[in-house]
Structure formats: structure tokens, C-alpha cells
């Protein structure tokens, strides 16, 4: 039999051995668990990938090709002769502006007979001053002239008698000279009196303000009842209704401009006026390094209403184009070009393929094609034609109309025999109004 002490000691050893085994098991379990989880995750990913590939392959086999989004016609880029232009900015001003002022001093303005915008002719009365004061002055001067004439007549008669008595010796030489001198003095006084009277007559005529030349009234400062000073401005006239456009051209572009060259000036209202270069400024501005080109515009305002007969006004800021010649360029119709996010694009035709398998589908019609959005760079414009500087070639088929409703990769139905010929214009209508896909909100380029 075992002693109680050995029994107790044996039980303590067994319990300590069991606790040591448990602690070792707890230390080893986390590592084994982590490896097991990683293996399980890898197996799951492999299985999920296999299932996804099977589902995708199944969907590709089952998914049908979509219907065409739009029925379109096609065009090919053309080679056209376009005008080479030099664009400049400038101000429309009066060719010459006439200032009409007062020629008398301290007289009240009695009436104003014209207003801004009125047509006037040379010699037409524009305003009148109160004539009473000047009339009284003129009457006084006329009386002075009459008095001087009488004095001159008497002095001349005395001189004539003195000459007749010179041979008889009745009068001395000194007396005779006095009579002759008195006659000449009276003659001079008469001339002075007549000059003063003429001055008064001119003042009376100046109470009527006359137009110095034909034209249109561009400004008026005359006010009825005002007492004006001599030389004060009353009106301004645009002589002969003649305007000019003063274009600012850089020194580098100045050699391209010559006298007599045609210029198309675009007014802010959108109308075009054709003018001719009259003169080039002899100097270049030292600050802007540009020079002024003076372009004569057609005469305006032939009728009584200047506003209805002219498209240009003095003071307008306008853009102009100088015609420098012509050059060949690749062009497309304006409807074929769309603007998106500030860039120009066209849609080129390519053979229709299944978008997922990239292979030609047997379910597509022979006229079905897909479009590719191509970024282009545009240049000059001539009517409904737009110059294409880069992005397309002359043999590419481009969607003609309805491009604004398409997106990259859309399926379209192309009408047969719609390729634009060389002599044909670009004014074509959409082949179909049935639009099923309008995801793009962009409109054709203006």
C-alpha cells in the first residue's frame, strides 16, 4: 500500500502535468487556426473566380446584341477652297467730326431746331439767338454810315472848289491843302463807319447757327434760354455720315495688309459690313506694339432717319476679317461636328462587332455599324462647312447628322448610298427621327 504522502505527491504531479499540457495546447492552437483560415480563404477565392467566369461566359452566350440607337447617313471629308483671313479688333469712329459753335458773345439762345440723330444739309439753320440787341446795334451803325457819307460829300465838294480857285490865287496854298486833307479824312471816316456797320451785319447773321456741312447730328449741348460765350460748342456733326473702322494690327501682321484691301467688319448686332483699307498709320504704338489701319465703311444715313439706314454706329467695338487669299482645306458639314467639354469631336463609322467578345456578330444587319468618337481640331468656317485641321482622314466615313445624340461605341444603322459627293453641299436632314438612346446631352457645334 502506498503511503498517504506518496499518494498526495503523485496527485499533485499529475495535476501539474495536465496543466502544462493544456498551456502548450493553448499556445499551439492560434497558429494552426490562422493557417487553416488562410487555406480556406484561398480555396473560396478560387471557387468564386471559377463561378464568376462560368456565369460571365453564360451571360455572353445568352446576351443579344442591342438595337441600333439611330439611323444615320454618312459623309466623307471634302477638300474645299477656304479664304485665309486675318482677324483684328477695333473701334468704329466718325471719319471727321465737325464742331458747330457760337460765333457771337453774350446773346441769349432763342430756339434750337435740330436734335441728335437728325440729318442736316449744308447751310441749314440749326439754332437761332435773340436778334434784338444786334439789330439795334446794326441800325446805329447804319446811321453812322449815313452821317459819314454826308460829311464826306461836303468835304469833297469843298476840295473840288479849292482846286478850281488854285489858279486864280484867291486861296492860299495852305488853305487849299486843308480842304483836300479834310476830303480825304472824311473819306476814311466813311470807310470806318461802313466797316463797323458790316461787323454789325455779320453779328446779325451769326444769330442764325448754320450747318457748315451735310451730315448727322451726333451731339447737342445747346439749351434754349442759355446765354453762351463766343466759341462755345453747340452741336457736333458726322460729316457726310461717313464712318471708318480703326483696326489694331500687330507689327508682325502689318505687311499682310495693303491699301484697297477688302475687309468684312462684324458689328455687335451680327451684321457684316464690307469696307476698304484707306490708310495705314505711319507709326506703331510703343506700348501695345500695334498700329492703326483705317478702313472706310460704306456711307450711311441717306434717308431722314439715320437709325433705320445704318448698321454701324460711331463708338462701336467691332471685329473684322482681312481677306488674304485662299487655300485648300479638309472640311466637314457643321452638323457632323459636336462640342463636348470644350473640345470638338466627330463620330467615325467602323464595322459593327459584339462589344463584349470584340468579334463580328452574325445577328447584326449588314447596315449596322458602331461609331467611334474621334477628337478633332477645327479651323476656319465657310457657311455650313468647318475646316478639320487634324483628327480625320479624307477616306473616313463620318456620321453626317444626329451626331449630337450619339456616344462612343453606340450601334447605328447606316443608310445605303448616303456618302456625300464632292459637289454636294452639307445641308442634309436626319434619316430617321426614332431615337432610342439619348444619353448624350451635347448639341452640334454652332
C-alpha positions as CSV (number, residue, x, y, z in Angstrom):
1,X,0.0,0.0,0.0
2,X,1.1,3.5,-0.8
3,X,1.5,5.9,1.9
4,X,-0.8,8.9,2.0
5,X,2.2,11.2,1.5
6,X,3.1,9.4,-1.8
7,X,-0.5,9.5,-2.9
8,X,-0.7,13.2,-2.3
9,X,2.5,13.8,-4.1
10,X,1.5,11.7,-7.1
11,X,-1.8,13.5,-7.5
12,X,0.0,16.9,-7.4
13,X,2.4,15.8,-10.1
14,X,-0.4,14.5,-12.3
15,X,-2.4,17.7,-12.0
16,X,0.7,19.8,-12.8
17,X,1.4,17.7,-15.8
18,X,-2.2,18.2,-17.1
19,X,-1.9,22.0,-16.6
20,X,1.4,22.0,-18.5
21,X,-0.2,20.1,-21.5
22,X,-3.2,22.5,-21.5
23,X,-0.9,25.6,-21.7
24,X,1.1,24.0,-24.6
25,X,-2.1,23.2,-26.4
26,X,-3.3,26.8,-26.0
27,X,0.0,28.2,-27.4
28,X,-0.1,25.9,-30.5
29,X,-3.8,26.5,-31.3
30,X,-3.7,30.1,-32.7
31,X,-1.0,29.2,-35.3
32,X,-2.9,26.2,-36.6
33,X,-6.2,28.2,-36.7
34,X,-4.6,31.0,-38.7
35,X,-3.1,28.6,-41.3
36,X,-6.5,26.9,-41.6
37,X,-8.3,30.2,-42.2
38,X,-5.8,31.3,-44.9
39,X,-6.2,28.0,-46.8
40,X,-10.0,28.2,-46.6
41,X,-9.9,31.8,-47.9
42,X,-7.7,30.9,-50.8
43,X,-9.9,28.0,-51.7
44,X,-13.0,30.3,-51.5
45,X,-11.5,32.9,-53.8
46,X,-10.6,30.2,-56.4
47,X,-14.1,28.8,-56.3
48,X,-15.7,32.3,-56.6
49,X,-13.5,33.2,-59.5
50,X,-14.4,30.0,-61.3
51,X,-18.1,30.6,-60.7
52,X,-17.8,34.2,-61.9
53,X,-16.1,33.1,-65.1
54,X,-18.7,30.5,-65.8
55,X,-21.6,33.0,-65.2
56,X,-19.9,35.6,-67.4
57,X,-19.4,33.1,-70.2
58,X,-23.0,32.0,-69.8
59,X,-24.2,35.6,-70.0
60,X,-22.1,36.3,-73.0
61,X,-23.7,33.4,-74.8
62,X,-27.2,34.4,-73.9
63,X,-27.0,38.3,-74.2
64,X,-28.3,39.5,-77.5
65,X,-26.8,42.5,-79.5
66,X,-28.7,45.7,-78.8
67,X,-30.8,47.6,-81.4
68,X,-29.3,50.5,-83.3
69,X,-29.6,53.7,-81.4
70,X,-30.1,55.9,-84.5
71,X,-30.4,55.6,-88.3
72,X,-27.8,57.9,-89.7
73,X,-26.3,59.0,-93.0
74,X,-22.6,59.3,-93.6
75,X,-20.3,61.8,-95.2
76,X,-16.7,62.0,-96.2
77,X,-14.4,64.9,-95.6
78,X,-14.1,67.2,-98.7
79,X,-11.2,69.3,-99.9
80,X,-12.5,72.9,-100.3
81,X,-11.0,76.3,-101.1
82,X,-11.3,78.4,-98.0
83,X,-10.4,82.1,-97.6
84,X,-7.3,82.9,-95.5
85,X,-8.3,85.6,-93.1
86,X,-6.5,88.0,-90.7
87,X,-8.8,88.8,-87.7
88,X,-8.4,92.1,-85.9
89,X,-10.4,94.2,-83.4
90,X,-11.0,97.9,-83.4
91,X,-13.5,100.8,-82.9
92,X,-15.9,102.3,-85.4
93,X,-15.5,106.1,-85.4
94,X,-16.5,109.1,-87.4
95,X,-14.4,109.8,-90.4
96,X,-14.4,113.5,-89.5
97,X,-16.5,115.2,-86.8
98,X,-17.5,118.8,-87.2
99,X,-18.0,121.0,-84.1
100,X,-20.6,123.8,-84.5
101,X,-20.2,126.6,-82.0
102,X,-21.5,130.1,-81.2
103,X,-19.8,133.0,-83.1
104,X,-21.3,135.8,-81.0
105,X,-20.9,136.6,-77.4
106,X,-23.4,137.3,-74.6
107,X,-26.6,136.7,-76.6
108,X,-29.5,134.5,-75.4
109,X,-30.2,131.3,-77.4
110,X,-33.7,131.7,-78.7
111,X,-34.5,128.4,-80.4
112,X,-33.0,125.0,-81.2
113,X,-34.3,123.4,-84.4
114,X,-32.4,120.1,-84.7
115,X,-31.7,117.3,-82.3
116,X,-29.3,114.3,-82.0
117,X,-29.7,111.9,-84.9
118,X,-31.2,114.5,-87.3
119,X,-29.9,114.8,-90.8
120,X,-28.8,118.3,-91.8
121,X,-27.6,119.8,-95.1
122,X,-25.0,122.5,-95.6
123,X,-26.5,125.9,-94.7
124,X,-29.5,124.6,-92.8
125,X,-30.5,126.6,-89.7
126,X,-29.8,124.6,-86.6
127,X,-30.4,127.2,-83.9
128,X,-31.2,131.0,-83.5
129,X,-30.2,133.6,-81.0
130,X,-32.3,136.6,-79.9
131,X,-31.6,139.2,-82.6
132,X,-32.9,142.4,-81.0
133,X,-29.7,143.7,-79.5
134,X,-27.7,143.0,-82.6
135,X,-30.4,144.6,-84.8
136,X,-30.3,147.8,-82.7
137,X,-26.5,147.9,-83.0
138,X,-26.7,147.5,-86.7
139,X,-29.3,150.3,-87.0
140,X,-27.0,152.6,-85.1
141,X,-24.0,151.7,-87.3
142,X,-26.1,152.4,-90.4
143,X,-26.9,155.8,-89.1
144,X,-23.2,156.4,-88.5
145,X,-22.5,155.4,-92.1
146,X,-25.1,157.9,-93.3
147,X,-23.6,160.7,-91.2
148,X,-20.1,159.8,-92.6
149,X,-21.4,159.8,-96.1
150,X,-22.8,163.4,-95.7
151,X,-19.6,164.7,-94.1
152,X,-17.6,163.1,-96.9
153,X,-19.8,164.7,-99.6
154,X,-19.3,168.1,-98.1
155,X,-15.6,167.7,-97.7
156,X,-15.3,166.5,-101.3
157,X,-17.3,169.5,-102.6
158,X,-15.0,171.9,-100.7
159,X,-11.9,170.2,-102.1
160,X,-13.3,170.5,-105.6
161,X,-13.9,174.3,-105.2
162,X,-10.5,174.8,-103.8
163,X,-8.9,173.1,-106.8
164,X,-10.8,175.4,-109.2
165,X,-9.6,178.5,-107.3
166,X,-6.0,177.4,-107.2
167,X,-5.1,179.1,-110.5
168,X,-6.8,182.4,-109.6
169,X,-4.8,182.8,-106.4
170,X,-8.0,183.6,-104.3
171,X,-6.9,180.9,-101.8
172,X,-3.5,180.3,-100.4
173,X,-1.8,177.0,-100.9
174,X,-2.2,176.2,-97.2
175,X,-6.0,176.7,-97.4
176,X,-6.2,174.6,-100.5
177,X,-4.3,171.7,-98.8
178,X,-6.6,171.9,-95.8
179,X,-9.7,171.4,-98.0
180,X,-8.0,168.5,-99.7
181,X,-7.0,166.9,-96.4
182,X,-10.5,167.3,-95.0
183,X,-11.9,165.5,-98.0
184,X,-9.5,162.5,-97.5
185,X,-10.3,162.4,-93.8
186,X,-14.0,162.3,-94.4
187,X,-13.5,159.5,-96.9
188,X,-11.6,157.5,-94.3
189,X,-14.2,158.1,-91.7
190,X,-16.8,156.9,-94.1
191,X,-14.9,153.7,-94.8
192,X,-14.5,153.1,-91.0
193,X,-18.2,153.7,-90.4
194,X,-19.1,151.2,-93.2
195,X,-16.7,148.6,-91.7
196,X,-18.4,148.9,-88.3
197,X,-21.8,148.6,-90.0
198,X,-20.6,145.4,-91.8
199,X,-19.4,144.0,-88.5
200,X,-22.9,144.6,-87.0
201,X,-24.5,143.0,-90.0
202,X,-22.2,139.9,-89.6
203,X,-23.2,139.7,-86.0
204,X,-26.9,139.8,-87.0
205,X,-26.2,137.0,-89.5
206,X,-24.5,135.0,-86.8
207,X,-27.6,134.9,-84.7
208,X,-28.6,132.1,-87.0
209,X,-26.4,129.0,-86.5
210,X,-26.0,127.2,-89.8
211,X,-24.7,123.7,-90.6
212,X,-21.2,124.0,-92.1
213,X,-21.5,120.7,-93.9
214,X,-24.0,117.9,-94.6
215,X,-24.2,115.1,-92.1
216,X,-26.0,113.8,-89.0
217,X,-26.1,115.4,-85.6
218,X,-24.1,113.3,-83.2
219,X,-24.1,115.5,-80.1
220,X,-26.0,118.6,-78.8
221,X,-25.2,120.9,-75.9
222,X,-27.4,123.8,-77.0
223,X,-30.1,124.7,-74.5
224,X,-32.9,127.2,-75.2
225,X,-32.5,130.3,-73.0
226,X,-28.8,129.9,-72.3
227,X,-26.5,132.9,-72.8
228,X,-23.5,131.4,-74.5
229,X,-20.0,132.7,-75.0
230,X,-18.2,133.1,-78.3
231,X,-16.7,129.7,-79.4
232,X,-18.8,127.6,-77.1
233,X,-19.8,124.2,-78.6
234,X,-23.4,123.8,-79.5
235,X,-23.5,120.7,-81.8
236,X,-21.4,118.0,-83.4
237,X,-21.8,116.6,-86.8
238,X,-20.6,113.4,-88.5
239,X,-19.6,114.8,-91.9
240,X,-21.4,113.2,-94.8
241,X,-22.5,110.3,-92.5
242,X,-19.1,108.8,-93.2
243,X,-17.7,106.2,-90.7
244,X,-14.4,104.3,-90.5
245,X,-13.2,101.3,-88.6
246,X,-9.8,101.7,-86.9
247,X,-8.4,98.3,-86.6
248,X,-5.4,97.4,-84.3
249,X,-2.9,95.2,-86.2
250,X,0.3,94.0,-84.7
251,X,3.6,94.9,-86.3
252,X,4.2,91.3,-87.4
253,X,0.9,91.2,-89.3
254,X,1.2,94.7,-90.8
255,X,2.9,93.5,-94.0
256,X,-0.1,91.4,-94.9
257,X,-2.4,94.5,-95.1
258,X,-2.4,96.9,-98.1
259,X,-4.4,99.9,-99.2
260,X,-7.6,98.9,-101.1
261,X,-7.9,95.5,-99.4
262,X,-11.4,94.2,-98.7
263,X,-12.4,93.9,-95.0
264,X,-15.5,92.3,-93.6
265,X,-16.5,94.1,-90.3
266,X,-18.8,92.3,-88.0
267,X,-20.9,94.6,-85.9
268,X,-22.2,93.7,-82.4
269,X,-25.6,93.1,-83.9
270,X,-24.2,90.3,-86.0
271,X,-24.4,92.1,-89.3
272,X,-21.4,92.3,-91.7
273,X,-20.3,95.5,-93.4
274,X,-17.7,95.3,-96.2
275,X,-15.2,98.1,-96.2
276,X,-11.9,99.0,-97.8
277,X,-8.5,99.9,-96.3
278,X,-7.9,103.6,-96.9
279,X,-4.7,104.2,-95.0
280,X,-2.2,102.6,-92.6
281,X,-0.9,104.7,-89.7
282,X,2.8,105.7,-90.2
283,X,3.8,104.8,-86.6
284,X,3.5,101.9,-84.2
285,X,2.4,102.3,-80.7
286,X,5.4,101.9,-78.4
287,X,3.3,100.3,-75.6
288,X,1.0,97.9,-77.5
289,X,3.3,97.4,-80.4
290,X,0.3,97.7,-82.8
291,X,-0.6,100.1,-85.5
292,X,-3.9,101.5,-86.7
293,X,-5.4,100.5,-90.0
294,X,-8.1,102.9,-91.3
295,X,-10.9,101.1,-93.1
296,X,-13.6,103.2,-94.9
297,X,-17.1,101.9,-94.3
298,X,-20.0,102.5,-96.8
299,X,-21.8,105.8,-96.4
300,X,-24.9,105.5,-94.3
301,X,-27.9,107.6,-93.4
302,X,-29.3,108.5,-96.8
303,X,-32.8,108.9,-95.5
304,X,-34.3,111.2,-92.9
305,X,-34.0,108.5,-90.2
306,X,-30.3,107.8,-89.6
307,X,-31.1,104.9,-87.2
308,X,-33.0,102.9,-89.7
309,X,-30.5,103.2,-92.5
310,X,-27.2,102.2,-90.8
311,X,-25.9,99.1,-89.1
312,X,-22.8,100.7,-87.6
313,X,-22.5,103.5,-85.0
314,X,-19.6,105.6,-84.0
315,X,-18.1,104.2,-80.8
316,X,-18.9,100.5,-81.5
317,X,-16.3,97.9,-80.8
318,X,-16.2,95.5,-83.8
319,X,-14.2,92.6,-85.1
320,X,-13.0,92.5,-88.7
321,X,-11.5,90.0,-91.1
322,X,-9.0,90.9,-93.8
323,X,-9.1,88.6,-96.8
324,X,-5.5,87.5,-97.5
325,X,-6.2,84.8,-100.2
326,X,-7.4,81.2,-100.4
327,X,-6.0,77.7,-99.6
328,X,-7.2,74.1,-99.8
329,X,-8.6,72.6,-96.6
330,X,-10.3,69.4,-95.5
331,X,-13.9,70.2,-94.4
332,X,-16.9,68.6,-93.0
333,X,-20.5,69.7,-92.6
334,X,-21.2,71.7,-89.5
335,X,-23.8,69.2,-88.3
336,X,-21.1,66.4,-88.2
337,X,-19.1,68.3,-85.5
338,X,-20.2,68.3,-81.9
339,X,-18.6,70.2,-79.0
340,X,-18.3,68.4,-75.6
341,X,-16.4,69.8,-72.6
342,X,-14.8,72.5,-74.7
343,X,-13.4,70.1,-77.3
344,X,-14.7,69.2,-80.9
345,X,-15.5,65.6,-81.9
346,X,-16.9,63.6,-84.8
347,X,-18.2,60.1,-84.9
348,X,-16.4,57.8,-87.3
349,X,-18.1,54.6,-88.7
350,X,-16.4,51.2,-88.0
351,X,-17.7,47.6,-88.7
352,X,-20.2,46.5,-86.0
353,X,-18.9,44.0,-83.5
354,X,-20.1,42.5,-80.3
355,X,-18.9,44.9,-77.6
356,X,-18.1,42.0,-75.2
357,X,-16.5,39.5,-77.5
358,X,-14.9,42.0,-80.0
359,X,-16.0,39.7,-82.8
360,X,-18.4,40.4,-85.6
361,X,-21.8,39.1,-84.7
362,X,-23.9,37.2,-87.1
363,X,-27.1,38.6,-85.6
364,X,-26.2,42.2,-86.8
365,X,-27.6,43.6,-90.0
366,X,-25.3,44.5,-92.9
367,X,-26.1,48.2,-92.5
368,X,-25.5,48.2,-88.7
369,X,-22.2,49.8,-87.6
370,X,-20.7,51.1,-84.4
371,X,-19.4,54.6,-84.1
372,X,-16.1,55.8,-82.6
373,X,-15.8,59.2,-81.0
374,X,-12.8,61.0,-82.5
375,X,-11.3,64.2,-81.1
376,X,-10.5,66.7,-83.8
377,X,-9.1,70.2,-84.2
378,X,-11.2,72.7,-86.2
379,X,-10.1,75.8,-88.0
380,X,-11.8,78.1,-90.5
381,X,-15.5,78.2,-91.2
382,X,-17.2,78.9,-94.5
383,X,-21.0,78.8,-94.4
384,X,-22.1,75.3,-93.4
385,X,-18.5,73.9,-93.8
386,X,-15.9,73.5,-91.0
387,X,-12.2,73.1,-91.6
388,X,-10.7,70.0,-90.0
389,X,-7.1,70.6,-89.1
390,X,-6.3,67.2,-87.6
391,X,-8.1,64.1,-86.3
392,X,-9.7,62.6,-89.5
393,X,-8.5,61.5,-93.0
394,X,-10.2,62.0,-96.3
395,X,-11.3,58.4,-96.7
396,X,-13.1,58.1,-93.3
397,X,-16.8,57.7,-93.1
398,X,-18.3,60.2,-90.6
399,X,-21.8,60.5,-89.2
400,X,-23.4,63.3,-91.1
401,X,-26.4,64.4,-89.0
402,X,-27.6,63.4,-85.5
403,X,-24.1,63.2,-84.1
404,X,-25.1,65.1,-81.1
405,X,-27.3,62.2,-79.9
406,X,-24.6,59.6,-80.1
407,X,-21.9,58.3,-77.6
408,X,-18.7,56.4,-78.2
409,X,-19.4,52.8,-79.2
410,X,-23.1,53.2,-80.0
411,X,-24.7,50.9,-82.6
412,X,-26.2,52.8,-85.5
413,X,-28.0,51.8,-88.7
414,X,-26.3,53.4,-91.8
415,X,-28.4,54.3,-94.8
416,X,-27.1,53.0,-98.1
417,X,-25.7,55.4,-100.7
418,X,-25.5,58.3,-98.3
419,X,-21.9,59.2,-98.8
420,X,-21.6,62.9,-99.7
421,X,-20.3,63.6,-103.1
422,X,-17.6,66.2,-103.9
423,X,-20.1,68.7,-105.4
424,X,-22.8,68.1,-102.9
425,X,-23.5,70.6,-100.1
426,X,-23.6,69.6,-96.5
427,X,-27.3,70.5,-96.0
428,X,-28.8,67.1,-95.2
429,X,-31.6,66.1,-92.9
430,X,-31.7,63.2,-90.4
431,X,-32.7,59.9,-92.0
432,X,-34.8,58.9,-89.0
433,X,-36.4,60.7,-86.1
434,X,-36.7,57.5,-84.0
435,X,-34.0,58.0,-81.3
436,X,-33.9,55.3,-78.6
437,X,-30.7,56.3,-76.9
438,X,-30.3,59.9,-75.9
439,X,-27.7,59.6,-73.2
440,X,-25.6,62.4,-74.7
441,X,-26.9,65.9,-74.0
442,X,-24.5,67.7,-76.3
443,X,-25.7,69.6,-79.3
444,X,-23.9,70.0,-82.7
445,X,-21.3,72.7,-82.9
446,X,-22.7,76.1,-83.9
